[in-house]
């Protein structure tokens, strides 16, 4: 579990921002979302395949625009 300690003269907003970054980097929220409902292995593979295809298309589009 990510923890943060308040730095001297640090505002609440910046403390919360640092905590959110640590939580995101640790992957806590993605783990919680993934474990919220049971997903079969075949369904998980299907979802991962769709994500990979979407990622590849996005990279191709960026290469076409700027490459």
Secondary structure, DSSP 8 states (H G I E B T S, - for coil): -------TT--HHHHHHHHHHHHHHHTHHHHHHHHHS---HHHHHHHHHHHHHHHHHHHHHHHHHH-
